[in-house]
Amino acid sequence: MKNKEIIEKTMAFVKESLAGAEGGHDWWHIHRVWNNARSIATNLPVDMLVVELAALLHDIADSKFHNGNEELGPQKAGEFLEGLEISPNVVEHVQKIIQYMSFKNSMEGKSSFNSLEMEVVQDADRLDAIGAIGIARAFSYGGFKNRSLHDPKVKPVLNMTKEEYKKNTGPTINHFYEKLLLLKEGMNTKTGRELANQRHKYMEDFLEQFLAEWDGGR
């Protein structure tokens, strides 16, 4: 099976699997991450099939929508890929990227697995968590979880452990300080860092305006 056909079958599988998903973690999130990953990977010595498959399958079973089960995503991706004519090494690489690339896993220190392909997909996913799209996604998920927009009495929890992060139910604005504003410094690639700078600034401007308006200001 040619790579183009593999990608097309994977796209169809992901679209079907994520039909009706929360707006910040639906097919269009996957599509943006896939496009980001292909752009970042340009001129880098990566296995593009691994990059594209990992980008397309990285949220096939996001743990926060599956009772915290972090094994389901790699498992579901592996089961799908094993049904295609793909090298077992590619399947394993994609599964490891899905397993280790998340922000919450980075809270445990340096990952026991890394590859340039994972760095590309991780940057692509983090880019979709910041900027205008990142702001929209944050409030979409906050609404999905029925969280308040902002509560000045509830301060952001900084330097959380992975378990604290998973259990956190604070206001959506706190999420900017607890995660989104931290992503710029964690970008892996030159292209990722360049794109993150502008999106980071956009979030800072948004927060300044939001907080000014909160008490009936400008």
VOPAGU-2260 file (C-alpha; in pm, 1 decimal, decimal comma):
REM VOPAGU-2260
SITE   aa  ch    i         X         Y         Z
SITE  MET   A    0       0,0       0,0       0,0
SITE  LYS   A    1     139,2     339,8     -97,8
SITE  ASN   A    2     189,1     609,5     164,5
SITE  LYS   A    3     -77,7     830,1       7,3
SITE  GLU   A    4    -337,0     554,9      43,9
SITE  ILE   A    5    -226,4     488,1     402,2
SITE  ILE   A    6    -274,6     855,0     489,7
SITE  GLU   A    7    -614,6     867,5     318,8
SITE  LYS   A    8    -734,5     559,3     508,1
SITE  THR   A    9    -604,4     705,6     833,1
SITE  MET   A   10    -782,1    1035,1     774,2
SITE  ALA   A   11   -1110,1     852,7     709,3
SITE  PHE   A   12   -1064,6     645,6    1027,6
SITE  VAL   A   13    -993,6     953,7    1240,2
SITE  LYS   A   14   -1285,7    1150,2    1096,7
SITE  GLU   A   15   -1522,5     864,1    1177,0
SITE  SER   A   16   -1375,2     805,2    1522,8
SITE  LEU   A   17   -1397,7    1171,6    1625,1
SITE  ALA   A   18   -1741,9    1244,5    1485,1
SITE  GLY   A   19   -1926,3    1445,5    1751,7
SITE  ALA   A   20   -1612,1    1516,2    1955,1
SITE  GLU   A   21   -1574,6    1830,7    2168,3
SITE  GLY   A   22   -1497,4    2124,7    1937,9
SITE  GLY   A   23   -1140,9    2176,4    2054,7
SITE  HIS   A   24   -1046,6    1811,7    2005,0
SITE  ASP   A   25   -1238,4    1724,3    1689,8
SITE  TRP   A   26   -1129,3    1638,3    1335,6
SITE  TRP   A   27   -1042,6    2000,2    1259,4
SITE  HIS   A   28    -793,6    2005,7    1547,4
SITE  ILE   A   29    -633,8    1696,4    1396,7
SITE  HIS   A   30    -634,1    1852,3    1051,3
SITE  ARG   A   31    -457,3    2165,6    1176,8
SITE  VAL   A   32    -196,6    1963,9    1366,9
SITE  TRP   A   33    -137,2    1749,7    1057,7
SITE  ASN   A   34     -85,7    2061,3     844,6
SITE  ASN   A   35     138,1    2218,6    1110,7
SITE  ALA   A   36     346,0    1901,3    1131,7
SITE  ARG   A   37     397,9    1878,4     757,3
SITE  SER   A   38     503,8    2243,0     748,3
SITE  ILE   A   39     746,1    2208,5    1040,4
SITE  ALA   A   40     894,2    1888,5     896,2
SITE  THR   A   41     990,5    2056,5     568,7
SITE  ASN   A   42    1365,7    2013,2     514,0
SITE  LEU   A   43    1408,1    1811,2     834,4
SITE  PRO   A   44    1551,2    1456,5     819,2
SITE  VAL   A   45    1236,8    1282,6     941,3
SITE  ASP   A   46    1027,9     985,0     838,9
SITE  MET   A   47     729,3    1173,4     697,6
SITE  LEU   A   48     501,8     872,1     719,5
SITE  VAL   A   49     565,2     852,9    1093,7
SITE  VAL   A   50     512,6    1228,2    1131,1
SITE  GLU   A   51     183,7    1228,0     939,3
SITE  LEU   A   52      43,2     917,9    1106,5
SITE  ALA   A   53     134,0    1039,4    1454,7
SITE  ALA   A   54     -19,0    1381,4    1385,1
SITE  LEU   A   55    -339,2    1223,2    1255,8
SITE  LEU   A   56    -369,9     968,0    1536,2
SITE  HIS   A   57    -233,5    1160,9    1835,6
SITE  ASP   A   58    -578,8    1230,4    1984,0
SITE  ILE   A   59    -760,6     920,9    1860,7
SITE  ALA   A   60    -849,5     845,3    2223,4
SITE  ASP   A   61    -745,4    1145,5    2433,2
SITE  SER   A   62    -720,0    1026,2    2794,0
SITE  LYS   A   63    -917,9    1319,1    2934,5
SITE  PHE   A   64   -1223,5    1195,6    2745,0
SITE  HIS   A   65   -1165,4     832,2    2847,4
SITE  ASN   A   66   -1149,6     837,3    3227,6
SITE  GLY   A   67    -779,4     919,5    3228,9
SITE  ASN   A   68    -682,2     604,0    3037,3
SITE  GLU   A   69    -345,5     690,1    2880,1
SITE  GLU   A   70    -298,9     346,4    2723,4
SITE  LEU   A   71    -610,1     355,8    2506,2
SITE  GLY   A   72    -477,3     604,7    2250,2
SITE  PRO   A   73    -158,6     413,0    2159,5
SITE  GLN   A   74    -355,2      88,0    2170,1
SITE  LYS   A   75    -629,6     208,2    1936,3
SITE  ALA   A   76    -377,5     362,0    1696,9
SITE  GLY   A   77    -173,7      40,6    1694,4
SITE  GLU   A   78    -474,9    -178,4    1626,3
SITE  PHE   A   79    -572,1      39,1    1331,6
SITE  LEU   A   80    -221,9      59,0    1184,9
SITE  GLU   A   81    -162,9    -313,9    1217,8
SITE  GLY   A   82    -449,8    -361,7     973,6
SITE  LEU   A   83    -253,7    -174,2     708,4
SITE  GLU   A   84      59,9    -275,2     522,4
SITE  ILE   A   85     296,9     -84,3     747,4
SITE  SER   A   86     630,9    -177,3     901,8
SITE  PRO   A   87     602,1    -280,8    1269,0
SITE  ASN   A   88     878,5     -28,2    1341,8
SITE  VAL   A   89     660,4     253,0    1205,5
SITE  VAL   A   90     363,0     133,1    1410,9
SITE  GLU   A   91     571,3     122,3    1729,3
SITE  HIS   A   92     722,6     465,5    1661,5
SITE  VAL   A   93     377,5     621,0    1611,9
SITE  GLN   A   94     249,4     457,2    1930,4
SITE  LYS   A   95     542,4     590,1    2133,0
SITE  ILE   A   96     489,4     942,7    2001,7
SITE  ILE   A   97     124,6     928,7    2104,2
SITE  GLN   A   98     220,8     792,4    2445,1
SITE  TYR   A   99     491,8    1045,4    2531,3
SITE  MET   A  100     415,5    1372,3    2348,9
SITE  SER   A  101     155,3    1530,9    2578,0
SITE  PHE   A  102     216,7    1837,6    2793,9
SITE  LYS   A  103     119,8    1654,2    3111,6
SITE  ASN   A  104     383,7    1389,2    3048,1
SITE  SER   A  105     648,9    1659,7    3019,8
SITE  MET   A  106     570,3    1748,9    3382,1
SITE  GLU   A  107     749,6    1433,7    3490,4
SITE  GLY   A  108    1081,7    1555,2    3356,5
SITE  LYS   A  109    1272,7    1435,7    3053,2
SITE  SER   A  110    1083,8    1170,6    2859,3
SITE  SER   A  111    1224,9     819,6    2838,4
SITE  PHE   A  112    1150,9     834,3    2465,3
SITE  ASN   A  113    1230,1    1101,1    2210,6
SITE  SER   A  114    1273,7    1134,1    1835,6
SITE  LEU   A  115    1284,5    1418,0    1586,9
SITE  GLU   A  116     949,3    1296,5    1456,8
SITE  MET   A  117     798,2    1335,6    1804,5
SITE  GLU   A  118     947,9    1683,0    1839,4
SITE  VAL   A  119     781,1    1784,8    1512,5
SITE  VAL   A  120     438,9    1647,8    1608,1
SITE  GLN   A  121     465,9    1786,5    1960,1
SITE  ASP   A  122     541,4    2134,4    1823,7
SITE  ALA   A  123     252,7    2104,8    1578,6
SITE  ASP   A  124      11,4    2010,5    1856,6
SITE  ARG   A  125     136,6    2283,8    2088,8
SITE  LEU   A  126      97,5    2546,1    1817,5
SITE  ASP   A  127    -271,5    2456,8    1801,4
SITE  ALA   A  128    -296,7    2516,8    2177,3
SITE  ILE   A  129    -182,9    2880,2    2156,7
SITE  GLY   A  130    -275,1    3192,1    1961,6
SITE  ALA   A  131    -629,5    3264,0    1844,3
SITE  ILE   A  132    -711,9    2896,2    1793,5
SITE  GLY   A  133    -566,5    2810,3    2133,2
SITE  ILE   A  134    -786,3    3070,9    2300,8
SITE  ALA   A  135   -1096,1    2936,6    2124,8
SITE  ARG   A  136   -1008,3    2578,6    2217,1
SITE  ALA   A  137    -948,5    2666,6    2581,7
SITE  PHE   A  138   -1292,2    2821,5    2619,9
SITE  SER   A  139   -1457,4    2545,1    2418,4
SITE  TYR   A  140   -1319,9    2282,2    2655,8
SITE  GLY   A  141   -1393,5    2498,4    2960,0
SITE  GLY   A  142   -1755,0    2523,1    2848,1
SITE  PHE   A  143   -1766,0    2149,3    2781,4
SITE  LYS   A  144   -1653,8    2092,3    3143,4
SITE  ASN   A  145   -1883,5    2367,7    3275,9
SITE  ARG   A  146   -1592,6    2566,9    3418,8
SITE  SER   A  147   -1611,5    2934,1    3503,0
SITE  LEU   A  148   -1444,4    3181,7    3269,7
SITE  HIS   A  149   -1251,6    3351,2    3548,5
SITE  ASP   A  150   -1257,1    3385,5    3924,0
SITE  PRO   A  151   -1006,5    3634,8    4069,7
SITE  LYS   A  152   -1024,0    3452,4    4402,8
SITE  VAL   A  153    -900,6    3129,0    4245,8
SITE  LYS   A  154    -532,3    3169,1    4165,5
SITE  PRO   A  155    -350,2    2965,1    3899,7
SITE  VAL   A  156    -170,3    2660,9    4035,1
SITE  LEU   A  157     186,4    2677,4    3911,7
SITE  ASN   A  158     444,1    2397,1    3902,9
SITE  MET   A  159     181,4    2126,0    3923,9
SITE  THR   A  160     264,1    1758,0    3917,0
SITE  LYS   A  161     112,1    1545,5    3642,7
SITE  GLU   A  162    -153,3    1409,0    3878,8
SITE  GLU   A  163    -241,7    1757,3    4006,4
SITE  TYR   A  164    -274,6    1878,1    3648,3
SITE  LYS   A  165    -506,1    1590,6    3554,9
SITE  LYS   A  166    -734,1    1666,6    3851,4
SITE  ASN   A  167    -731,7    2044,7    3813,0
SITE  THR   A  168   -1075,8    2202,4    3761,2
SITE  GLY   A  169    -986,5    2571,9    3783,5
SITE  PRO   A  170   -1132,6    2855,7    3572,9
SITE  THR   A  171   -1039,3    2867,9    3205,6
SITE  ILE   A  172    -830,0    3183,3    3242,2
SITE  ASN   A  173    -607,2    3001,5    3490,7
SITE  HIS   A  174    -526,3    2746,1    3219,8
SITE  PHE   A  175    -336,6    3015,2    3030,2
SITE  TYR   A  176     -94,2    3058,8    3319,0
SITE  GLU   A  177     -82,5    2690,0    3407,9
SITE  LYS   A  178     -10,4    2567,4    3054,3
SITE  LEU   A  179     -66,7    2781,5    2746,1
SITE  LEU   A  180     179,9    3060,7    2825,8
SITE  LEU   A  181     444,0    2798,5    2905,5
SITE  LEU   A  182     435,4    2627,8    2566,8
SITE  LYS   A  183     647,3    2881,7    2376,9
SITE  GLU   A  184     955,2    2794,4    2580,7
SITE  GLY   A  185     900,9    2425,0    2524,1
SITE  MET   A  186     907,2    2429,8    2144,7
SITE  ASN   A  187    1159,8    2193,0    1990,0
SITE  THR   A  188    1217,6    2314,5    1634,4
SITE  LYS   A  189    1325,5    2642,9    1478,2
SITE  THR   A  190    1003,0    2672,1    1279,7
SITE  GLY   A  191     796,9    2585,0    1585,5
SITE  ARG   A  192     967,1    2853,1    1793,1
SITE  GLU   A  193     919,9    3116,3    1522,8
SITE  LEU   A  194     549,6    3041,8    1485,3
SITE  ALA   A  195     498,6    3023,1    1862,4
SITE  ASN   A  196     637,0    3372,1    1923,3
SITE  GLN   A  197     357,0    3550,5    1738,4
SITE  ARG   A  198      85,2    3328,9    1883,4
SITE  HIS   A  199     221,6    3375,5    2234,9
SITE  LYS   A  200     210,3    3753,8    2197,1
SITE  TYR   A  201    -149,3    3730,1    2075,2
SITE  MET   A  202    -245,7    3545,9    2395,0
SITE  GLU   A  203     -70,9    3802,5    2613,3
SITE  ASP   A  204    -262,8    4082,5    2440,0
SITE  PHE   A  205    -588,3    3891,3    2480,2
SITE  LEU   A  206    -532,3    3836,8    2852,0
SITE  GLU   A  207    -451,3    4204,0    2904,9
SITE  GLN   A  208    -775,5    4304,5    2731,6
SITE  PHE   A  209    -980,6    4034,6    2905,1
SITE  LEU   A  210    -866,2    4132,7    3253,9
SITE  ALA   A  211    -916,1    4501,5    3179,1
SITE  GLU   A  212   -1275,8    4431,1    3076,4
SITE  TRP   A  213   -1346,5    4194,9    3367,5
SITE  ASP   A  214   -1436,8    4470,1    3612,6
SITE  GLY   A  215   -1609,1    4682,9    3352,0
SITE  GLY   A  216   -1297,1    4854,6    3224,9
SITE  ARG   A  217   -1215,7    4937,7    2864,6
